[in-house]
Structure formats: structure tokens, C-alpha cells
Amino acid sequence: MGSVTGAKPAKALSPVLCVDLDGTLIRGNVLWECVLVLLRTKPTTLLLLPFWLLSGRASLKRKVAARVHLNPASLLYRQSVVDLLRGEKANGRRIVLTTAADRESAEAIANYLGVFDEVHATDGQVNLKGKNKAAFLVKQYAETGFEYVGDSAADVEVWRRASGAYVVGSESRARQAAAVTTLKITIVEPRASARTWVNALRGHHWAKNLLLFLPLALSHNLSVEPILRTIIGFVLYGFCASGLYILNDLLDLHSDREHPWKKERPFAAGDISIPEGLLASFILLSGALGTGFFLDAQFGLALLGYAALTMLYSLYLKKIALLDVFVLSSFYSFRILAGALISATPLSQWFLAFSLFFFLSLAMAKRYSELFHASDLIEAGKSGRGYRSGDREVLLALGVGSSFSAVVIFSLYIHSQDVRVLYSSPEFLIFLCPIVLYWLSRTWLLAHRGELKEDPVTLAIRDRVSYVVALASGAVIAASMMNMNW
């Protein structure tokens, strides 16, 4: 169960400092980190997990570790704990990694950090956790005794047999440890706040779901029932999208940790655990899809199609250069289509074509910005995308071209018969063309300067110029609805 990794003589009778791994040394759990790697690389293997679990948790961990190469550098270490261990090591203290994680993963992490004298871990037969860990450490260090660094409720049994406790977590956990042994140090870790969960759910991205109301707005339909149905659809689409955002962030967890700004996302930063994220994603997706089909079968199919395409994008399509941006742009069109279905509002083919090119330009701007800010990751092949740094110029040309294509199509759309039926003075709508082109051109200018660090639609929510553009567009639309003689 144990293995030595560069053991050194310890001080006589000095208590060995034993350190837990999951939740203590790292902000996370090695098994769940491996499960995410399997989900990303071999998703069908996950179907075997329940059968592996029948042989026990130790066997499950061994089988998962055998199929996953987990890079220790990709894990999120608690710097306060690492500093504590290095300080104790410098004072001649014997440091031992004692974990319920599989031995193969534990040894890789110990070698990476270079601070441990020994490693004891789950060996495929005995799950080294709770009472099993306590009994093992009492027997292993009967002569010197041991102190223990841990974080979970299962560690209370270990602290009960230890001569001292170092607690990582909450004050309540520290009180539990103090009740059974001598409390040495408490490293308090704050729990995820409501704001953290809003960020994880991408609450600010719910603004994109306002596109569901666009078919009603374009048809000037102010009937109560379609509006109420669209409001419900807006909420369901938000739940579905949030569940998918969580799943996508979990799949991108390891690459996000090396990204300049994505490393601040709640899952990449370790503010929310992987199991919590998977559970939240399942609840949101199942609730949204189930209610969506109950509300309207066609809307439910649109929601299911969006979810399925998003999953394919997260697992495979985002790795294929150019195809990824086409799929990414289609997510916006899905929202417009879903709004049309749930409100039973027909859509102009001209407007659908406009939206495809408009959002394709924004998707390319987003990817261009990522290439601009994460060139080191791209060169190292760790970006999770199929691009090279030199591809920025191609995206720039295609994206700007899509902007002009969208405006040309929009100019044709406003001269269609459908528009003339809805507007008293449709001639004014031509002024929307330079307004839209200005906003798209400015977005690309910001991306080219390296000032676009988020989704362009999300940026518009915080951008004053975008609000001025929206007011100008509103004024043009209002004028086009008035009956004026030229």
C-alpha cells in the first residue's frame, strides 16, 4: 500500500506529518478529475463505472487510473498547504502523503511536488480512507506517532488517532477536530457564494436568450399568450444553456486552468467541486428538456437539438478549426428558431440568413480574441482548439467578410414585401445598415487591439457604445413605423 519516494532520516521521535490529498493538498478530487478526462477522451467508458464500482471503490479507482494519464501540473494545489509542507520539510520534518486516491496518481503528484518522503495510497484492494486510513497510520507510525492534515468528515476518524490536527476547510470542521485531538492550525476555505454560482451558471449569458423574443418583435405581435409562452421558453432555454455551460466548463477544466482569464472561472479555480457541477448540470438539463417537451413538442425538439449539438461541440466539434465557429454561431440562430416555434411566429428566410452571417462574424471575433490572448497555449497544443497562432489573419478576413455579408443581406431584407407590410415608412430602415456595420466593425477593431476578452454579446451588455448603438437603432425603427410623406 505504501511506497518510498526518496526517504530521508527523520528526527528521533518527531511525529510524522501525514497529509491528505483530495480536498486538502488539492482543491478537488483525483478520481473526479480522472472521470472528467474519461468524459472528454473516452466518453463511452463511463458506462463501465457502475460495474467497476461493484468490485469496490478501491478497484474502481485502480481501473480508472489505469485508463487515464492525469498530468499533475494540471491540478489546482492549495498554495497555503504547499507552503506549510515546505516549511515543515525545511525544519527536518518527515512529510508523508496519505490518500484515498489510487497509488499511481498519488505517486505522480508526490514526484511532481518533490516534498514527500513517503506515499501511502489506495492499492486497488483497500480504500485508504476514514477508519482504514486511521488504522494503517497507527500501525505504520506506532513509534513516532503522527499528525494529520485533512479536510473532510472522514478525516475525523484519523484525527482521533493522531497527536495533532491541521484542518483545511471550515471552522465547524476545525471544532470537530479539536474535540478529538490537539488542533494545531486551521486553514479556512470559504464556501461557494451565490455570486460564484451565478458566474458558474453564466447568468450574464442569459441576455443572449432575449433572442427568443425577436420573432415576436419583428412581427409586432403583442398578444398576451405568445408573450407568456416566450417568457417561459426564455427561462427554460436559460436553464438548458446554463446546464450546458457547466458541462462545457468541466470538460475544459484542465485547459482553462492554464488560460489567462478562463482560469478564474468557478470550476477552474476550484470554487465549486466537480460533483456539485455535474449534479447541477443534470438537474438543469433534465428539468429544462422535460418541461420544454411538456410545453410544446416542437420547442422541446429545438431545445434537444441545441443541447445535442452543444454536447457534440464540447466533446468533438470545438477541436475542428472553422467548423467550431460555424457551430458556435448556429447557437444564436437556435434561440431565434426556438422563439419562433414557441410563439408560433413565422420567420423571414432573409432574416435567418442575416442572423447566420451576423453571428458567424461574432463567433469568429471570439475565437480570434482567444488566439490573440492564448498564443502560448496554442503553440504548446494545450488550448483544446484546432488552431495555430498564424490562423488569426484568416479568421480576421473571414469575420470581417461575414460582417459585410450580413449587412448586404439585411439591406435586401428591408426591401422585402414582408417588411413593407409591417412598417409604414420602411425606407428609414436602410439607416440600420451603417449602424450595424459600425458596431460589427468596432467589435473587430477591439479584437484586433486585444481589448476583446469575452464573448462579444456579453461585452455589449457592459459597453456604453453598444447602448448608444441600441438607442440609435431604436430611433430608426420608431421612425420607420411612422407614416411619413417624402
N, C-alpha and C positions, 0 to 999 in steps of 0.2 A: 504493500500500500504506500510505502514511502520510498523516496529516492534522494540521494545526496547530490547537491549541485555545488561543489566547491566548498565543503565544510571546513571551518576554521576552529581552533581551540577556543572554548568559551571560558569566561571567568568562573572560578570554582563556586558552586552552589548558587550562582546567579540565575534567577528564574528565566527560563526561555520565553521570548516574546513570540507568541503564535498569532498569526494574522489570517483572518477570513478573507476570501476573495470577492465573492458576489455581494454587491451592495456595500462593501466595506472598502476594499482596495480599489475597486472599480465602481463607477456609477452604472450599474446594470447587472446582468446575469449572463454568464458564459453560455449556458445552454440555450437561452433565448436568442443570444447573438448568433449562435450557430444555426438555429431554426430559421432566422431571417436570411442567412446565407443560402440555406437549402431552398427557401421560398423563392429567392432570386435566381438561383442557378439550376436547381433540380426540383421544381415545384411538385411534381408527381410523387417524389419520395416522401412527402409529408403524409401521404395516405398510409404509410407504413408505421407512423409514430404510435398509433393506438396499439398495434400488435407488438411493437418493441416494448411498450410500457407493460404489457402483460408479464414480461420477464423481470420486472422491477425497474426502479429509477436508475440504479447503477448500470444495468445493462443498456437501458435507453441512452444514457449519456455516452457510453462507450461506442455504441453503434452510430450515433450522430457525429461524435468527434472523429470517427474513422472516415466519414464521408465529407468532412468539411475542413478546409485549411483556413483557420482563423488567424489573421495577422495580428499579433499582439500590439503592434503600433496603432491599429485602428480602434482600439478600445479607449474608453474615457476613464482615465485614472483620477482618483481624488488626490489632488496635489498636497493637501494638508496631511493625508495619511502617508504618502510617499516621503514627505519631508520629515515626519515623525520617525519613520523607519530608518531613514538615512542618518538622522541624528543619533538614534539608539545604536545603530551599527558603528558609527564613529566612536562611540563610547565603549565599544567592545562587547556589545550585547549580541547574543545569538538570536537570529531572526529566522522564523520558520513559517512558511506558507502552508496553511492547513485549510483545505477547502473541500466542499462537496462537488466541485466541478471535476470533470474527468482528468485523470493524471496527465494525459498527453497535452491538453490545453494548459493545465496548471504549470507544467514544466517549461513550456514555451514562454509563458508570461514571466516566470521566475528568471529564466535566462535573459529575457529582454530587459528586465529591470536591474538585474545584477546585484540585488541587495539581500537575497535569501541564502541561508546556509543549508536548509533542507526544504524538501517539498513533500507533503503528505496530502493525498487526494483520493477521490473515489477511483476504485480499481476495476470496475466492471462487475464486481460481486457485492461489495459492501458500500452503501451510500454514506460517505463520511459527513454526517450532519447530525446535529442535536445530540441525543444520548450516545450514538455511535462515536461521534467525534470526542465527546467528553471522556468516555471510557478509554478510547485509544490514547488520548493525550495524558491521562492519569497514569496509564501503564508505561507509555513511552518516556515520560519525564518524571518518573517517581522519585529520582534522586534530587533533582534540582527544583522541581515544581515548574509551573508555567503561569504566565499572564496572557490574557487573550484580548485581541482587538476584533470586535464584531459589531453587528448592526441589527439583527433580526430577533424575532421572538424565539426561534430555535436555538439562538446563541445563549439564552438564559441558562439552559442546562450546562453549557460549557463554562459559563461564568461561575456557576455554583461550585464547580470543582477547581476553579482557578484561584490563584492567590491575589489576583488583581484584574480589574476590568478597564478596558479602553473602549468607550462607546462611540459609535458613529451613528447619528440619527437624531431622534427627538429627546426631549427632556424626560418624557414618560418612560422611554426605553432605558435612560440612564438611571431612573428611580428603580426600575426592575433589577438592573444590575447591582445597584447599591444595596438592595435588600438581601442579596445572596453572597456578596463578596466586597472587597475594598474597591471603591471607584477611584480610578487614577485620573483619567482625562475624558472629557466629553466633547466631541466634535459635532456641533448641532448642524443638521442639514434641513433647511426649510422645505415644507411640503409644497407641491404644485398649487399655485393660486388660481383663482378664477380667470385672471388675465392670461396666465400661462395656457390654460385650456382653450381660451378664445383664440390665442395665437395658433395652437395646435389644430384647431378646427378651421383655421384660416377664416375667421369671422369677417375680416375686411374683404375677402373674396366673394362674400355673399352679394356684394354690389353687382357682380357680373350677372347674377340671376335676375336682375332687373330687365335683362333682355327678354325674359318671358312676357313682359308687358308690351313689348314692341309691336307685335301683331295687332293688339288692341289699339295702341296709339296710332299706328299707321292707317287703320281702318276707321278711326274716330268712333270706335264702339265704346259707349259709356253705359251699357246695360249692366244692371247690378249682378245678375247671375254669372256672366262671363268674368267679371272683375273678381267676384268672390272665389270662383274656381281657380283663377290665375293666382290669387293670393295663396291659396292652399298649395297650388303647384310650386309657387316660389319657395315656400317653406320646405316642401318635400325635396325639391331639387337641391336646396341648401344642405339638408341632412345628407343626401346622397353624395353630393360633392365633398362635403366635409369628411365623410367616412372614407372616400377615395383619396383625399388629400393625406389623411393619416396613414393609409396603407402605402401610398407612394413615398411619404417621408420615411417610413420604416424600411422600405426596400432600398432607399437611397441613404440609409443611416451612415454607413461607413464612408462613402464618398463625401457626404455632406460635412462630416467632421473635419475634413481637410479643405473645405471650401471657405473662401474669405469671409462671406457673410452667412451662408447657409448653416455654418457650424453653430449659430445662435438659435436655430430652430429648437423647439422644446425637446424633441426626441434625440436630436443630435447632441444637444447639450446635457442630456440625461435628466432633465427636469421632470419628465414623465416616463414611466417604465414601459418596456416593450409589451408585457402582458396587458397593462392598462390600455395601451393604444390599440392592440388587436381586439380587445373586448369592445371598446368604444366604436371602432370601425364596424364590427359585426352588428352591433345594436343599431347604429345609424343606417347602415345599408339595408339590413333586413326590414327595419321599420319603414324606411322610405319606399322601397320597392313594393312591399306588401300593400301599403296604403295607396301607393300610386296605381296599382292594378285595380284595387277596390274602387278607387275614384273614377278612373277612366282607362279602359283596356289599351287604347292607342297611346295615351300618355304613359302608361306603365311600360309599354314596349319601347317607347322612346327613352325612358329613364333606364331601362335594362340595357338597351343598345349603348347608351352613353357609358354606363358602368362597365359593360363588357369591353368596349373599345378602350376605356381608360385603363383597365387591367392589362389588356394587351400592350398598351403603350408603356405602362410601368415595367412590365416584365421583359418585353422584347423590342417594341417599335421605337422607343426613345433612343435605342442604340444604333439605329439606322439613319445615317445622315440624310437630310432633306425630307425623307418620309416622316420623320418625327415632327417637323414644323407643320406639315400638311395636316397630320392628325391633330396636333395641338390647336390649330386654327379651327378645325371642324367642331371642337368642343363648344365654341361660341355659337356656331350655326345650330348645334343640337339644342341649345337653350331657346333660340328663336323658334325652331320647329316645335319643341315641346310646348311653348306658349301658344302657338297656333293650334295645336291639337287639343289642348285642354280648354281653350276658349272657343273652339270650333270656328276659327277665323282663317279664311283663305289667304295665302301668301303670294305675292307677285314673284314670278321667276326672275325678273330683273333685280328685285331687291335681294333675293337669295344669292344671285351671282355677285352683287355688290358686296354683300357681307362676307362671302368666301374670300375675295381678294383683300378686303379691308382687314379682316382678322389674320389672314396669312401674312400680311405686312407686319402686324403687331407681333405675331409668333416669331417671325424671323428677327425682329428687333430684340426680342427677349433672348433668343439664342445667341445673337451677335454680342449682346452685352455679357452673357456668360462666358463666351470665348474671350472677350476682352479682359475680364477680371480674373479668369482662372486658367490663364495660359500655362502656368507651371503644371497644374493637374492634367491638362490636356496632353502636354508633352510627355508626362510620366505615364499616360494611359490610365489615369485614375478618375477621370471625370464622369464615367458612366455614359458617355455620349460617343457618337461615331465621327467626331470632327477632329480636324487638325487646326493649329493656330492660323495657318495661312488661308483657311476657308472663310475667314471673316469678310474678305473682299467680295467673295461670291455671294454670301448672304446679304451684304450691303446692296449689291447690284440687284439681286432678285427682290429684296424687300422694298427698295425704292420703286422698282418697276411695278410691283404689286400695288403700291400706293397710287400711282398714276392710273393703273388699270381700273382700280376701284372707283376713282373719281370719274373716269370716262364712262364707265357703266352706269354710275349714278346720274350723270348728265343725260344719258339715254332713258333712264328710268323715269325721270321727272317729266319727260315729254310723252310718256305712255298715256293711253286712254284712261287707265285706272287712276292715275294721279289727277287727271283733269276732272274726273267725277268728284273727287274728294276736296279739291281746293278751288276757291273762287278765282284766285289770281296765281296760278301755278308758275307764271313767269318769274316770280320772285325766288322760287326755289333754286334757280340757277346760281344764286349768290352763296348757296351752301357749298358749292364745289370748291371755290378758293378757301373757304373756312375749313372744310375737311382736309383739303390738301395742305394747308398751313399746319394744322395740328399733327398730321402724319409726318410732315417734313421736319417739324420741330422735335418730334419723338426720335426720329433717326439722327438728328443733329446731336441730341443729348446722348444717344447710344454711342455715336462716333467719338464724342468727347469723353466717354467713360463715366457719364453722370447718370446713366440709367442703371440702377442697381436692383430693380424689381420688375415685376410684371407691368407693362405699360398701362393696362387698365387700372391696376392698383395705384400706380403713380398718379393717374388722373384724379383720383379721389383726394389726394393731398396737394395737388398742383393748382396754384391760383390761376395761372394762364388757362388751364383747361376749363375752369369755371367761367372765365371771360368768354372763351370759345363757345361754351354751352349757352351762355346768355345771348351771344350774337346769333347762334343758330336758332334759339327760341324766338328771337325778334324776327328773323327771316320767315320762320314758319307761321308766326302770327300774322305777318303782312300778307303772306300767300293765302291766308284764309279770309282776308277781307275782299270785298267786291270793289275793285278799283278800275276806273276807266283810264286807258292810256291815251 
